[in-house]
């Protein structure tokens, strides 16, 4: 694995860990809290689980059948479902040469390494969504924020696998997290 791929994988693992900590902290009464327009916290976590479960198929050049309903994806154990899906994604990424391949991304066929960067960015932004919805600390790992901002600036929001609204205007000298959130249609 070359150094850039190792860096991307390390960032992805940190983004997964950030999400794990937030999912673990969700209280029973918070699962119905609004996370995004039309999505509650459970829907958001189910979306993240689906993305992790779909990654092995994408990396192998096929689409895997991933359940689509929140109940099916979370199976009564949101944290366990997330951890299982995250482990599945990491196992797929550990295969030699997998990041040298291509995947079908929302914006078309592209390098697997770009998809991993976009998925890491999605996890970072959704960590903020999850923290905001549950009243947790919305400060995120600064290196993940910087990497996500660079990814969105390089690939555009169309490369992100999750929902992104129209960009929000913020000053160019705004905090990197504020700029990343603004590019994905969120207000800090």
N, C-alpha and C positions, 0 to 999 in steps of 0.2 A: 504494500500500500504506500503510495507516495505521500509526501508530507502534507499536501493540500487536502487530499482525501482523508488523511488522519485528522487534520484540523476540523474538517466538516463533520466527521463522525463524532469527535469530541464535543463539538457545539451541539449536535443533535442530542447526544446523551444528556448534556446539561439542560437542554430545553425539556426533554422528557422528565428529568428529575424535578424541574421547576413545576411542571404540571402535576407530577405525582404528589408533591408536597401540598399543592392546592386542593387536589381531589381528596386527599386524605383528611384535609381539614374541613370539608363541607359538612355542615350539621344537617340533621334529618330535615328540619324545616326550611333549609336553603335550596333544596333540589328543585323547588318550583319557582325560585326567584328568576326574574328576567335577566338573561345574560346578553341577548342580542334581540333585535326586533323579530318576534315570532319564535324565539327559542328561549327555553328556560335552561337552568344549569344542567339538568339531566340531558336535554337535547344537545347542548354543547359538548358535554363529556362523551355522549354517544357518537357525535360527529368525529371527535378526536380518536375514539376507539376504532371507528370505521376506517379512518385514514391510516392508522397503524396496521390494521389487519389487511388493508388493500396493498400495502407496500410490497410484500413478497411477490405477489402476482405481477405488479407493475415492473419490478426489477427483472422478473423472469420473462417479460414480454407478453404477458397475458393479463386479462382482467379476472380477478378471483371473485367468486360469489360471496359478497359480504352482506349479512342481514342489514336491512335498512331501518327497521323500527327501533326506537329508543329502548323499548322493553327487551327486544331480542338482543340488542347489542350490549346492554348492561346486565342482563340476566339476574337482576336482583342484587348484584354485587358490583356497584360502579367502580370501586377501587380495584377489586380483583380483576374485573374485566379490562380496566385500563392497564394494569400491570402486566397481564397476560398479553394484551395486544402490543404493548411497548416492547416486551421481550421478543415477541414474534418478529417485530420490525428490526430489532437489533440483530437477531439471528440472521435474517436475510441480508442485512448490510455487512455482516462479517464474512460473506462468501468472497473468495478471491476474485478480483477484477470486476465486481458488480458495479462499481462506480465509474467504470470505463465504458459502460453500455449506454443505451438510450431508453427512455420511457415516454409513454404518451402522457403529456401534461395537459392541463386545461388549455394552454396556449398552443398546443401541438406537440409534435415529437421533438424531444430535446435531450441533452445530456443528463444521465442519471445523477451526476454530481450537482447539476443545477436544480434538479427536482429535490434532492436532499436539502440544499440550501433554502429552497422555497418552503419545504415542509418544516424545517427548523424555524423559519420566520413565522409560519402559521402557528406553530406551537407557542412561540414567544408572544405573539399578538393575542392568541386565545388565552394564554396564561393571564394576561392583563384583563381580558373580558371576564374570566372566571374570578379573579381577585376582586374586581370591581363589583360583580354581582353578589359576592358573598361577604363583602366588607373586609376582605383580607388586605394586606399590604400590597399596593399596586406598583411599588418600586420593583423593577426587574433587573436581572443580571445585565450589567452594562455592556459586557462583551457580546451577549446575545442580541441586545438592542442594536449595537453598532453593526454587527453582522447582518441583522435583519434589514436595517436601513440601507446598507450597501446592496443587499440582494434585491430589494424592491426598486432601488434606483437603477440597478443594472438590468433586471428582468421585467420590471413592471408588475402591477398587481394582478394582471391576467395570469401570471405564472403561479400565483398562490392557489393551493387547492381548496381553501375555505372561502367563506363569504367576505367580500370587501365592498364597502360602500364607496360613493364618489369621494375623491380627495377633499379634505377640509383645508382651507387656507390658514397657514400659521407663518409667523415671521421666519425668515431663513436662518436666524440665529437662535431659534427655539431649541430647547433641550432635545437631544436625539430621540428619546422616547416619545415626546410630543410630536416630533416630525414623523416618526414611524407610524404612530397611531393616526395622524392626520392623513398620511398617504393611503391608509386602509379605511378611511372614512370614519374615524373615531375621534372624539374630543376627550382630551385628558382632563 
